[in-house]
Amino acid sequence: MKWRCTVCGYVHDGDRPPEKCPKCGAPQDKFEQLDDEAAGKIERSRFTNDLLARLIVLTREMAEIAEKGIKDELDPPCVGVFRQAARAAVEVGQAARAEIAVHVGRGKWG
């Protein structure tokens, strides 16, 4: 079962809501039980949002590697590959952040 705090939106997993909200401190009676459809949406969203967050971390690593390769300047073709990687890292990272923002706005979070 999933329970949502109606004050702050915190989602709790369990047979009953917590005594008080761990995020905002609201009492137990401020939690509402989510129906199966809403709970399923949260589970799917958690999975996808975790993947997007991991992708953001990987794009940061890719950008760092690309910067080292650009500074190394072995030869123009190598530098070109590293520059391309740096651009791709920025684009993919920003796209992943934007997608998470859309999910938050649509309640696909939990």
N, C-alpha and C positions, 0 to 999 in steps of 0.2 A: 504494500500500500504506500501511497505517497500523500503527503499532507503539505499544503502551502500556507505560509503565514500571510494573512490578508493585510498585514501592516507593511511588511517589507518585501514579500515575495520569496523568502527563503523556502526551499523545498526539503522536507524531511522524509526519509525512507524508514518505514517501520509499521508495526501493527497499530500504533496509536501515536498521536502527536506528542512532542516533548512537553515537559512541564512548562517550559518557557522557551521562547525562540532564542537559539544561540546567537543570532545576528543582532536582533533589536531588543530582545528581552520581553517581547509581548507575551501575555499569558496563553496557556493552552487553548482557551476558548476562542482565540483569534485565528486558529488553524482550521482550514477546510480540507476535507478529504477530496482528492482528485479522482475523477472517473477513469475507467480503464483507457479510454482514448487519450485523455490528457496525460496520464501517466506514461503511456506508450510513446507519446510524442516527446516527452522529456527524456526518456531512455535513449531514443534515437538521436535526439539533439545532443545529449551528453557525449555520445560516441563520436558524432561528426565534429562537434566543437573541440573535443580533445584532439582529434586528428588535425584540425585546422591550427590549433595552438602548437602542436608538434611541428607542423609545417612551417610556422612562423619562426620557431627556434632554428630549424634547419636552414631557412633562408638567411638568417643572421650568420650562421656558420659559413654558408656558401659565400656570402659577401666578404667575410673576413679572409677566406681562402683566396678569393678573387683579388682582393687588395694586395695580398702578399705576392701573388703571381704577377700583378701589374708592376709592383715595385721591383721584382726580380729582373724584369726586362730581358729575358733570355733571347728572344727574337720577336719580330713583329707578329708572326702568326700566333705565337703563344700569348702575347699581350692581347691580341684580338679576341682569343677565346676567353681569357680572363675578364676582359671588358664586357663581353657578351654575358658571361655568367653574373657579373655584378649587376647589370641591367635587369636580367631575369630574376635575380634574387629580390630586387626592389619591387618589381612588378608583382611577382607571386606573393611576396609578403604583404604588400598593400591589398591585394585582392582577397587574401585570407582574412585580414583584419576587417575589411569591408563586409565580408560574408558573415563574420561573427557579429558585427554591428547590426546587420539585418536580422539575424537570429534573435538577438536580444530584443530588438524592436518588435518582433512578432511573437515574443513569448516562447521562443524555441530555446529555452535555457532552463537549467534547474539543478 
